[in-house]
Amino acid sequence: MTLIAQITDLHVRPSGLACYRVSETNMLARRAVEAVNALDPQPDAVIITGDLADTPDPREYGGVQRLVSLIKAPVYVLPGNHDSATMMRETLIGVGPINEGENGKMHYAVDIGDVRLIALDSSVPGAPHGSLGEAQLAWLDATLAASTRPTLIALHHPPALTGIAHMDTIGLADSAAFSAVVSRHAHVRRVMCGHVHRAIIASVGHTVMTLCPSTAHQVHLDFVDRGHGHFIMEPPAFFLHHYAPESDVVSHLAYVERFPGPFPFFADEGVSF
């Protein structure tokens, strides 16, 4: 069994400043880390799929470093559109092989238990949309061809349309090229991403894309193209990706906050299940 926790879109701010003057992202990210650390069994790894910080501010990455240092499991990260890959490399310690990659992109592959994790860099400096680029897609194709180990691919921007117009306009520009690469490799079991701040499931190539909700605020669910969007303080959550040979990859949504229970199933007298 291999268990990987995915958290995303932390949007850490300088101490004392809320994101968009409303969302207390630092406190909410800390609560997400505490929820992951409380898991039993512990995950084999934690992947943070971008937007670790809200702006390229050294104070924010200092906060990110303090947060990730609290996580018990090995941590892997990749940049989102709010991040600076350069600042991540300069600031973050103990978060996987973030110095690997080429052409300014941060990408790498690691084996975690029974699966391989491939982390990609879809960030475009100074822009909200995503792009992998021809060189990184070629690297992905070659890396997938080198091993048939069950593989999970992580990137920030979703390589599929979500129906939320203002987010789709800043999605992954080369999603068709990414899907074509994935389609050539049957051992890709899951594509994991963030960016949209909602739990969304879609198909990419032959496999499943799971889009993870934010540890903080969520994007308001609205299928009408209004030319702009809003966020909403729905419950923060994360994904747990569970792999076992007999069941393949199963992705579970887990809420950060605690709720009443767990309670035992106990039937009243004369009642059976």
FIZABA-409914 format. One record per atom (N, C-alpha, C, O): x, y, z; residue in one letter. Coordinates in steps of 0.001 Angstrom, whole numbers, padded with zeros to 6 digits, always signed. Layout:
residues N
XYZA ...
END
This chain:
residues 273
+000841-001195+000000M +000000+000000+000000M +000877+001247+000000M +001885+001303+000706M +000495+002237-000787T +001160+003529-000800T +000104+004612-000642T -000934+004578-001304T +000369+005562+000229L -000589+006624+000530L +000094+007978+000339L +001103+008269+000982L -000464+008798-000546I +000085+010125-000815I -000984+011168-000514I -002089+011101-001052I -000661+012127+000341A -001566+013240+000635A -001260+014386-000313A -000096+014700-000563A -002294+015004-000835Q -002144+016167-001715Q -002839+017363-001099Q -004046+017331-000855Q -002076+018426-000844I -002665+019699-000460I -002269+020732-001511I -001270+020562-002211I -003051+021798-001618T -002776+022739-002696T -003297+024124-002376T -004169+024298-001524T -002746+025108-003072D -003224+026487-003030D -003308+027021-001599D -004369+027428-001125D -002144+027004-000922L -002056+027509+000452L -002140+029034+000485L -002742+029594+001401L -001556+029704-000482H -001568+031174-000577H -001095+031825+000727H -001752+032711+001273H +000042+031367+001200V +000602+031928+002437V +000904+033412+002236V +001411+033825+001193V +000579+034201+003262R +000774+035650+003240R +001789+036063+004306R +002117+035265+005183R +002293+037310+004242P +003122+037787+005353P +002330+037726+006665P +001113+037911+006669P +003005+037475+007740S +002347+037307+009039S +001410+038474+009342S +001801+039639+009259S +000164+038139+009697G -000811+039152+010076G -001663+039680+008945G -002585+040457+009192G -001385+039281+007693L -002149+039776+006556L -003021+038664+005982L -002531+037574+005685L -004312+038943+005826A -005231+037980+005226A -005156+038079+003705A -004821+039129+003158A -005467+036987+003037C -005508+036972+001576C -006813+037621+001114C -007890+037263+001592C -006718+038560+000199Y -007876+039316-000264Y -008617+039986+000898Y -009815+040253+000804Y -007905+040251+001983R -008414+040928+003182R -009495+040131+003901R -010124+040643+004828R -009722+038869+003483V -010801+038061+004052V -010307+036698+004524V -010635+036269+005630V -009525+036019+003697S -009159+034624+003941S -007873+034533+004764S -006815+034977+004319S -007966+033966+005945E -006810+033816+006840E -006015+032579+006418E -006020+031548+007090E -005341+032719+005295T -004708+031561+004669T -003611+030946+005525T -003431+029728+005497T -002873+031750+006283N -001791+031192+007104N -002347+030253+008165N -001846+029144+008350N -003377+030701+008853M -004000+029868+009883M -004615+028619+009264M -004500+027525+009816M -005261+028783+008125L -005908+027646+007482L -004886+026635+006965L -005119+025429+007044L -003754+027114+006435A -002701+026199+005990A -002126+025433+007168A -001847+024239+007061A -001948+026117+008294R -001434+025448+009497R -002402+024352+009956R -001965+023280+010374R -003686+024608+009884R -004675+023596+010275R -004648+022410+009324R -004849+021271+009747R -004399+022666+008034A -004297+021567+007071A -003095+020692+007378A -003184+019466+007312A -001967+021316+007714V -000771+020551+008077V -001045+019710+009317V -000628+018553+009385V -001737+020274+010290E -002067+019518+011506E -002974+018338+011178E -002832+017267+011767E -003913+018525+010237A -004806+017427+009846A -004033+016308+009158A -004290+015131+009412A -003090+016666+008290V -002270+015654+007626V -001394+014917+008636V -001240+013698+008564V -000828+015661+009569N +000024+015029+010591N -000759+014108+011519N -000181+013215+012138N -002074+014319+011621A -002906+013493+012507A -003387+012218+011834A -004025+011389+012482A -003099+012039+010553L -003575+010856+009842L -002937+009593+010408L -001769+009595+010799L -003712+008520+010447D -003226+007218+010888D -003828+006159+009966D -005027+005889+010040D -003005+005553+009091P -001549+005665+009050P -001094+006968+008411P -001855+007635+007710P +000139+007311+008663Q +000732+008486+008056Q +000951+008257+006556Q +001264+007141+006141Q +000789+009304+005745P +001078+009149+004315P +002565+008900+004075P +003417+009308+004865P +002848+008235+002990D +004237+008011+002597D +004885+009287+002075D +006110+009410+002068D +004062+010235+001639A +004571+011508+001143A +003430+012500+001096A +002257+012127+001092A +003799+013784+001059V +002840+014874+000866V +003298+015672-000355V +004453+016093-000432V +002388+015876-001306I +002685+016687-002475I +001854+017970-002394I +000641+017916-002191I +002511+019121-002554I +001822+020416-002546I +001831+020931-003982I +002885+021268-004522I +000642+020988-004598T +000569+021224-006032T +000386+022710-006368T -000546+023084-007080T +001272+023535-005855G +001369+024904-006312G +000623+025952-005515G -000202+025638-004657G +000934+027216-005817D +000443+028385-005082D +000693+028226-003586D -000200+028397-002757D +001939+027892-003276L +002346+027816-001880L +002275+029203-001252L +001786+029359-000133L +002762+030204-001970A +002707+031592-001522A +001695+032344-002376A +001293+031877-003442A +001286+033524-001890D +000331+034323-002639D +001025+035268-003609D +000478+035596-004662D +002230+035706-003255T +003020+036591-004115T +004484+036183-003985T +004840+035489-003032T +005336+036593-004911P +006775+036306-004768P +007414+037226-003732P +008163+038145-004064P +007098+036953-002476D +007556+037769-001348D +008389+036877-000435D +007900+035834+000000D +009636+037250-000129P +010470+036405+000743P +009827+036112+002087P +010054+035042+002652P +009024+037038+002617R +008354+036791+003898R +007363+035638+003774R +007200+034845+004701R +006706+035555+002622E +005747+034473+002429E +006448+033129+002320E +005980+032140+002883E +007563+033082+001601Y +008272+031812+001483Y +008941+031415+002793Y +009157+030230+003046Y +009266+032392+003622G +009715+032051+004968G +008612+031358+005741G +008867+030402+006474G +007377+031836+005579G +006234+031178+006214G +005979+029801+005654G +005639+028879+006396G +006141+029646+004335V +005984+028325+003715V +007020+027356+004279V +006697+026212+004597V +008264+027816+004404Q +009308+026945+004930Q +008987+026496+006353Q +009193+025334+006702Q +008485+027411+007170R +008119+027032+008544R +006995+025997+008534R +006996+025071+009345R +006044+026151+007624L +004939+025203+007541L +005405+023819+007115L +005087+022825+007768L +006163+023751+006014V +006552+022441+005500V +007496+021726+006467V +007554+020496+006477V +008229+022480+007274S +009124+021846+008246S +008342+021126+009333S +008899+020299+010055S +007050+021435+009456L +006209+020779+010464L +005621+019463+009968L +005155+018654+010770L +005638+019244+008664I +005014+018043+008103I +005893+016828+008381I +007092+016841+008102I +005290+015786+008930K +006042+014601+009341K +006554+013801+008146K +007677+013297+008171K +005746+013683+007114A +006095+012863+005946A +007017+013635+005011A +007086+014861+005088A +007728+012933+004126P +008506+013626+003088P +007601+014523+002250P +006477+014144+001922P +008092+015710+001904V +007291+016715+001206V +007873+016967-000189V +009088+017066-000360V +006991+017066-001169Y +007361+017414-002539Y +006507+018597-002970Y +005324+018667-002637Y +007100+019520-003707V +006385+020730-004114V +006603+021003-005593V +007529+020476-006209V +005737+021832-006149L +005888+022354-007505L +005241+023730-007538L +004386+024022-006702L +005627+024585-008482P +005112+025958-008483P +003766+026113-009164P +003429+025382-010095P +002992+027100-008669G +001759+027513-009325G +001922+028904-009900G +003021+029460-009883G +000843+029469-010408N +000931+030776-011058N +001215+031913-010076N +001674+032975-010497N +000956+031723-008788H +001280+032743-007789H +002716+032612-007275H +003193+033477-006540H +003398+031543-007657D +004716+031245-007097D +005853+031798-007952D +005678+032148-009119D +007014+031862-007328S +008270+032099-008028S +009119+030848-007883S +009553+030518-006779S +009362+030145-008992A +010186+028936-008925A +011587+029267-008421A +012187+028490-007679A +012102+030419-008826T +013432+030832-008374T +013456+031025-006867T +014377+030557-006198T +012459+031706-006328M +012410+031952-004895M +012176+030659-004119M +012687+030497-003012M +011406+029742-004696M +011207+028444-004059M +012545+027717-003924M +012856+027161-002870M +013330+027728-005001R +014633+027053-004963R +015566+027707-003942R +016333+027021-003267R +015496+029021-003835E +016392+029745-002933E +016005+029604-001467E +016859+029700-000586E +014709+029373-001201T +014193+029464+000161T +013861+028120+000786T +014150+027895+001961T +013257+027225+000013L +012694+026012+000598L +013749+024925+000743L +014558+024693-000156L +013722+024274+001882I +014678+023224+002225I +013906+021957+002557I +012878+022006+003232I +014409+020816+002078G +013822+019535+002451G +012501+019245+001783G +011644+018587+002374G +012311+019726+000547V +011036+019524-000132V +011236+018852-001492V +010642+019268-002486V +012053+017838-001532G +012237+017097-002768G +013258+017747-003677G +013843+018770-003323G +013481+017162-004852P +014552+017614-005756P +014139+018825-006591P +014052+018734-007816P +013885+019964-005933I +013353+021128-006646I +014403+021829-007508I +014060+022734-008270I +015650+021439-007406N +016678+022034-008253N +016823+021313-009584N +017633+021711-010421N +016041+020249-009787E +016084+019552-011062E +015191+020256-012079E +014309+021031-011709E +015423+019983-013354G +014653+020594-014425G +015568+021304-015395G +016790+021288-015249G +014959+021929-016389E +015729+022638-017409E +014868+023748-017998E +013648+023762-017837E +015529+024676-018684N +014834+025815-019303N +014006+026598-018289N +012948+027135-018615N +014508+026654-017047G +013816+027402-016003G +012652+026674-015369G +012055+027181-014420G +012312+025490-015871K +011190+024722-015348K +011662+023765-014248K +012761+023215-014319K +010813+023575-013230M +011102+022679-012117M +010336+021380-012331M +009124+021341-012119M +011013+020326-012743H +010331+019052-012897H +011246+017909-012477H +012467+017994-012610H +010645+016848-011972Y +011425+015727-011457Y +010524+014505-011304Y +009298+014614-011337Y +011144+013354-011137A +010432+012096-010901A +011044+011410-009699A +012268+011348-009576A +010201+010890-008802V +010663+010170-007608V +009804+008931-007413V +008622+008925-007756V +010398+007890-006865D +009658+006690-006494D +009225+006799-005046D +010036+007081-004164D +007926+006571-004802I +007354+006617-003457I +006600+005314-003251I +005543+005101-003845I +007139+004446-002411G +006508+003152-002221G +006384+002404-003531G +007381+002165-004213G +005153+002032-003887D +004907+001239-005086D +004641+002073-006332D +004402+001515-007403D +004679+003409-006213V +004325+004249-007354V +005451+005223-007675V +006365+005435-006878V +005360+005801-008850R +006265+006885-009250R +005463+008181-009300R +004353+008219-009830R +006037+009233-008744L +005450+010561-008806L +006263+011422-009757L +007479+011544-009606L +005599+012016-010732I +006240+012958-011636I +005652+014338-011370I +004446+014542-011508I +006499+015276-010993A +006080+016647-010725A +006468+017530-011900A +007610+017498-012359A +005509+018324-012386L +005723+019206-013524L +005538+020666-013123L +004908+020969-012110L +006086+021550-013918D +006032+022986-013670D +005211+023637-014783D +005685+023785-015910D +003973+024025-014455S +003103+024668-015444S +003086+026183-015297S +002339+026858-016006S +003891+026731-014394S +003863+028170-014143S +004501+028940-015294S +005451+028475-015923S +003959+030121-015553V +004490+031051-016547V +004762+032357-015806V +003816+033007-015360V +006017+032759-015660P +006320+033952-014857P +005499+035170-015281P +005483+035553-016450P +004815+035771-014297G +004045+036976-014550G +002696+036771-015192G +002023+037745-015531G +002275+035509-015372A +000998+035235-016045A +000162+034269-015209A +000721+033429-014504A -001173+034373-015275P -002018+033465-014497P -002263+032121-015160P -002578+031146-014477P -002123+032049-016492H -002371+030781-017178H -001152+029869-017045H -000100+030280-016556H -001315+028640-017484G -000225+027680-017389G +000256+027195-018736G -000482+027214-019721G +001506+026760-018770S +002076+026147-019967S +003231+025250-019548S +004043+025626-018703S +003300+024070-020139L +004406+023151-019853L +005563+023363-020818L +006723+023283-020414L +005271+023629-022074G +006306+023853-023069G +006770+022563-023725G +006664+021484-023143G +007280+022683-024930E +007682+021513-025704E +008793+020721-025028E +008768+019491-025036E +009769+021413-024442A +010905+020713-023826A +010458+019879-022633A +010899+018742-022470A +009584+020438-021797Q +009131+019692-020624Q +008217+018536-021021Q +008255+017476-020397Q +007402+018730-022047L +006559+017638-022536L +007399+016515-023120L +007064+015343-022948L +008485+016853-023808A +009386+015831-024325A +010053+015076-023184A +010209+013857-023245A +010447+015809-022138W +011025+015157-020950W +010012+014227-020304W +010359+013117-019901W +008763+014668-020202L +007708+013833-019621L +007536+012557-020429L +007453+011469-019859L +007483+012677-021743D +007302+011512-022608D +008445+010514-022421D +008217+009308-022322D +009676+011028-022374A +010841+010150-022207A +010861+009521-020820A +011227+008354-020676A +010477+010274-019805T +010472+009757-018432T +009416+008681-018271T +009655+007675-017603T +008256+008877-018870L +007207+007858-018818L +007623+006600-019577L +007284+005489-019169L +008350+006768-020672A +008785+005620-021460A +009860+004804-020758A +010056+003630-021073A +010557+005420-019809A +011679+004757-019148A +011243+003770-018074A +012049+002946-017640A +009979+003831-017631S +009516+002936-016571S +008015+002740-016702S +007276+003678-017005S +007569+001496-016468T +006134+001200-016488T +005563+001114-015074T +004467+000590-014872T +006301+001623-014110R +005818+001670-012727R +004530+002496-012679R +004451+003515-013365R +003504+002095-011888P +002293+002916-011768P +002668+004357-011416P +003407+004596-010461P +002152+005318-012199T +002642+006692-012125T +001516+007674-011848T +000423+007564-012403T +001800+008636-010980L +000931+009767-010703L +001654+011026-011184L +002816+011244-010843L +000974+011844-011966I +001551+013093-012466I +000912+014253-011724I -000311+014330-011616I +001744+015157-011211A +001250+016318-010478A +001664+017594-011207A +002811+017738-011632A +000726+018503-011342L +000993+019829-011885L -000046+020784-011317L -001038+020348-010734L +000177+022079-011484H -000739+023045-010865H -001997+023261-011698H -003106+023085-011193H -001843+023637-012953H -002987+023971-013797H -003669+022711-014309H -002988+021801-014783H -004987+022631-014226P -005681+021431-014702P -005614+021314-016216P -005856+022298-016915P -005292+020136-016740P -005225+019926-018193P -006574+019534-018782P -006635+018747-019727P -007652+020080-018231A -009003+019826-018731A -009868+021024-018375A -009620+021700-017376A -010877+021285-019185L -011810+022365-018884L -012717+021960-017732L -013093+020795-017602L -013065+022943-016890T -013886+022666-015707T -015312+023169-015845T -016181+022756-015078T -015577+024054-016807G -016889+024663-016935G -017027+025962-016167G -018030+026663-016307G -016019+026294-015348I -016000+027568-014625I -015194+028532-015496I -013964+028481-015513I -015891+029404-016215A -015302+030127-017337A -014097+030970-016948A -013075+030933-017633A -014196+031726-015864H -013099+032633-015533H -011843+031884-015116H -010746+032439-015179H -011985+030627-014689M -010815+029813-014383M -010304+029082-015629M -009098+028896-015790M -011217+028670-016500D -010793+027993-017726D -009973+028918-018631D -009107+028451-019372D -010241+030219-018574T -009467+031150-019396T -008021+031266-018928T -007166+031744-019674T -007738+030832-017693I -006364+030850-017185I -005919+029428-016851I -005200+029198-015878I -006361+028484-017675G -005983+027093-017494G -004669+026768-018189G -003841+027651-018414G -004484+025497-018527L -003250+025028-019149L -003342+025206-020656L -004183+024580-021301L -002489+026052-021228A -002564+026386-022651A -002281+025189-023551A -002879+025057-024619A -001367+024316-023119D -001011+023167-023955D -001573+021861-023388D -000892+020836-023339D -002840+021934-022961S -003474+020745-022380S -003639+019628-023401S -003531+018455-023042S -003899+019961-024669A -004055+018921-025691A -002753+018161-025898A -002760+016940-026050A -001641+018878-025904A -000342+018223-026070A -000021+017354-024858A +000540+016269-025008A -000369+017818-023663F -000167+017016-022452F -001003+015745-022519F -000506+014655-022234F -002268+015882-022895S -003150+014717-022984S -002633+013706-023998S -002758+012499-023790S -002057+014188-025086A -001512+013287-026104A -000347+012476-025551A -000219+011290-025852A +000502+013106-024747V +001619+012375-024121V +001080+011328-023153V +001497+010171-023192V +000156+011728-022287V -000406+010800-021307V -001061+009610-021999V -000951+008478-021527V -001738+009862-023111S -002459+008796-023822S -001537+007699-024326S -001986+006580-024570S -000256+008003-024486R +000693+007003-024995R +001214+006089-023894R +001950+005145-024183R +000850+006346-022634H +001444+005607-021524H +000351+005107-020575H -000174+005863-019758H +000023+003831-020699A -001104+003262-019958A -000853+003189-018461A -001799+003019-017692A +000409+003312-018021H +000701+003184-016599H +000507+004493-015839H +000770+004541-014637H +000052+005558-016507V -000321+006787-015786V -001670+006548-015131V -002686+006403-015811V -001673+006509-013803R -002882+006137-013064R -003701+007340-012588R -004897+007214-012324R -003062+008498-012478R -003770+009667-011967R -003023+010930-012376R -001792+010959-012389R -003779+011973-012708V -003225+013312-012887V -003780+014176-011766V -004996+014308-011627V -002892+014768-010962M -003286+015530-009780M -002957+017002-010008M -001856+017336-010446M -003912+017880-009711C -003665+019301-009919C -004425+020136-008901C -005099+019602-008020C -004306+021454-009031G -004967+022396-008131G -005510+023564-008934G -006188+023367-009943G -005212+024788-008487H -005477+026025-009225H -006915+026506-009132H -007135+027704-008952H -007904+025629-009246V -009299+026059-009328V -009970+026115-007959V -011096+026601-007854V -009317+025635-006917H -009866+025737-005552H -011233+025055-005440H -012140+025584-004797H -011379+023900-006056R -012587+023094-005893R -012223+021636-006120R -011233+021337-006787R -013021+020727-005567A -012864+019308-005868A -013560+019028-007203A -014780+019147-007316A -012765+018653-008213I -013285+018414-009564I -012635+017147-010106I -011437+016927-009923I -013426+016323-010769I -012932+015090-011374I -013247+015130-012858I -014372+015437-013252I -012253+014820-013681A -012436+014821-015135A -011534+013758-015737A -010719+013156-015037A -011681+013529-017028S -010819+012570-017721S -009773+013326-018520S -010046+014376-019100S -008557+012764-018538V -007457+013296-019334V -006806+012112-020032V -006247+011233-019377V -006878+012086-021360G -006375+010919-022068G -007161+009693-021630G -008391+009681-021672G -006443+008669-021212H -007083+007427-020779H -007288+007385-019271H -007828+006409-018751H -006862+008434-018556T -006827+008353-017102T -007737+009391-016454T -008510+010066-017133T -007633+009506-015141V -008507+010370-014352V -007716+011562-013823V -006598+011409-013333V -008306+012747-013927M -007743+013944-013312M -008523+014258-012047M -009749+014360-012076M -007813+014410-010936T -008437+014840-009690T -007887+016209-009335T -006685+016377-009126T -008782+017185-009268L -008424+018551-008934L -008750+018776-007466L -009893+018613-007039L -007742+019149-006705C -007854+019206-005246C -008365+020570-004786C -007936+021591-005324C -009264+020617-003809P -009673+021905-003245P -008537+022548-002464P -007559+021892-002106P -008683+023823-002212S -007661+024579-001489S -007716+024287+000012S -008745+023873+000546S -006584+024515+000673T -006577+024463+002137T -007213+025714+002727T -007405+025800+003939T -007543+026691+001872A -008115+027952+002350A -009490+028168+001724A -010390+027356+001935A -009671+029237+000964H -010942+029575+000337H -011123+028772-000949H -010157+028307-001555H -012390+028622-001350Q -012709+027895-002573Q -013278+028868-003614Q -013811+029920-003262Q -013161+028514-004876V -013775+029292-005943V -015276+029003-005961V -015701+027851-005880V -016052+030051-006068H -017511+029904-006095H -017933+029095-007315H -017489+029366-008430H -018786+028110-007101L -019247+027260-008195L -020289+028012-009013L -021412+028228-008556L -019910+028409-010227D -020775+029226-011074D -020449+028904-012530D -019330+029137-012987D -021428+028369-013255F -021220+027984-014645F -021622+029083-015633F -021585+028871-016845F -022003+030254-015118V -022341+031382-015972V -021093+032228-016193V -020405+032580-015236V -020800+032551-017434D -019632+033364-017754D -019951+034828-017474D -020580+035495-018295D -019524+035324-016330R -019787+036701-015920R -018579+037612-016157R -018622+038804-015852R -017503+037039-016702G -016304+037824-016944G -015440+038009-015721G -014391+038648-015795G -015861+037462-014597H -015097+037543-013357H -015603+036438-012431H -016605+035785-012722H -014917+036240-011339G -015320+035200-010404G -015269+035684-008973G -014835+036802-008693G -015713+034836-008078H -015700+035122-006649H -015178+033896-005906H -015145+032792-006449H -014769+034111-004652F -014417+032971-003815F -015398+032877-002657F -016114+033829-002345F -015414+031712-002032I -016372+031406-000985I -015670+030602+000100I -014765+029818-000186I -016089+030798+001341M -015413+030119+002455M -016055+028766+002748M -016488+028495+003868M -016107+027931+001726E -016531+026546+001919E -015430+025790+002658E -014294+026262+002702E -015735+024621+003244P -014742+023913+004065P -013488+023543+003286P -013590+022997+002187P -012319+023824+003824P -011066+023393+003192P -010921+021875+003255P -011420+021225+004173P -010233+021330+002267A -010102+019871+002194A -008833+019529+001437A -008140+020408+000925A -008537+018225+001374F -007376+017738+000629F -007686+016348+000125F -008713+015768+000473F -006790+015809-000704F -006967+014463-001239F -005969+013506-000618F -004842+013878-000293F -006404+012271-000462L -005528+011154-000119L -005598+010150-001266L -006657+009593-001554L -004473+009931-001906H -004400+009003-003032H -003811+007686-002526H -002653+007627-002112H -004620+006646-002565H -004271+005339-002008H -004023+004365-003150H -004887+004166-004005H -002838+003757-003163Y -002528+002763-004183Y -002290+001403-003542Y -001552+001274-002565Y -002931+000401-004113A -002663-001002-003786A -002829-001781-005081A -003715-001464-005874A -001998-002796-005314P -002076-003530-006587P -003461-004081-006882P -003866-004140-008043P -004195-004485-005850E -005501-005097-006082E -006598-004072-006387E -007649-004433-006915E -006360-002789-006056S -007406-001778-006273S -006946-000621-007147S -007747+000251-007485S -005674-000599-007517D -005095+000499-008279D -005149+001778-007431D -005041+001701-006207D -005313+002954-008058V -005321+004219-007311V -006759+004609-006990V -007613+004670-007874V -007008+004868-005726V -008302+005356-005265V -008050+006673-004538V -007206+006739-003644V -008781+007726-004919S -008568+009054-004348S -009717+009405-003413S -010886+009335-003791S -009367+009785-002182H -010353+010103-001153H -010284+011585-000815H -009198+012136-000641H -011454+012236-000721L -011527+013619-000263L -011579+013618+001262L -012415+012942+001860L -010685+014376+001884A -010642+014464+003347A -010768+015927+003756A -010095+016794+003198A -011623+016195+004722Y -011810+017565+005193Y -010766+017906+006247Y -010350+017058+007037Y -010354+019172+006239V -009367+019623+007217V -009979+019670+008613V -009377+019187+009572V -011165+020247+008732E -011784+020416+010046E -012297+019087+010594E -012579+018154+009843E -012410+019024+011903R -012950+017834+012550R -014449+017975+012725R -014961+019074+012938R -015147+016851+012633F -016593+016826+012781F -016958+015806+013856F -016132+014958+014194F -018185+015866+014406P -018573+014897+015443P -018407+013462+014950P -018674+013162+013787P -017965+012582+015844G -017720+011191+015513G -016223+010897+015548G -015426+011761+015914G -015845+009686+015168P -016669+008627+014575P -017505+007885+015622P -017098+007726+016773P -018681+007439+015187F -019600+006710+016043F -019705+005270+015551F -019657+005038+014343F -019846+004295+016452P -020009+002904+016018P -021400+002679+015434P -022372+003285+015885P -021494+001811+014437F -022800+001386+013953F -023412+000431+014977F -022848-000625+015265F -024552+000803+015517F -025193-000023+016541F -026683-000029+016270F -027335+001014+016325F -027222-001203+015979A -028631-001311+015644A -029494-001372+016891A -029138-002012+017880A -030637-000696+016831D -031613-000828+017908D -032121-002280+017946D -032025-003017+016964D -032652-002655+019084E -033137-004030+019241E -034200-004340+018185E -035152-003582+017999E -034019-005444+017516G -034974-005872+016515G -034723-005291+015131G -035453-005589+014185G -033689-004460+015013V -033369-003866+013716V -032054-004437+013242V -031096-004506+014012V -031990-004845+011997S -030742-005393+011445S -030406-004633+010171S -031271-004044+009523S -029125-004666+009835F -028672-004015+008603F -028640-005022+007468F -028286-004673+006342F 
END
